[in-house]
């Protein structure tokens, strides 16, 4: 069972080990492409993904309406069934709105919810604590806390995470803070399942005992990231290093050249998984030159894995 998978040092993996933050496919006219959603979910699950984040940042959650989110939660859960966990993106900087989205996720049958630190408003740490606590209290859907100061504008202090870890409904942390010492402290002092939220730092987080990875780059090759996790689980650090090295150009391409959602959709369209790479404003599609550089990096990664 995915929910019973053991992490690298024996932690439970409530949402599996390899989780992909799914992009939201749009048709060329900007409407949600529900057929594309189903095709993408099947591709990711069939290629080794155990969890799907629906309407997270990579899913362009800020430009997806609540009605669309509900439809997406239901559709992906219906498609994934028991094959993968579905984690609904319910976070916003409005606590009441996040709680309402949590209830929508519960009604749709989501296995979990990912709640980002409240962005833009820059609350105190006590405000952050009460925000997550209030959203967690709204339903029985388990919460993954998302700590991403580069996007939220505020970091969640380690002590705040410790307080949140006492809440039985808060079961996981997506750590995109790039603070290794803080991540290790959370792994050591709490029972939270810690997921690496920065693809480039996957190996050090996994080697230190992280449960798994929540990835955008894995759209370009879930099985490669699965190999990385398996190498760490098997205590084969030399192999894990080689895999991370070979993944580096792919990660740089997807996460470094342009917004992750834009890059991932370019790759998925090129490979015939999605018919369109449309994004919603304020995101825009890359220039031809930028797209060419993206694919050059991905070809380099493919050659590395083939050698």
Order of alpha helices (4+ residues) and beta strands (2+ residues): beta-alpha-beta-alpha-beta-alpha-beta-alpha-beta-alpha-alpha-beta-alpha-beta-alpha-beta-alpha-alpha-alpha-alpha
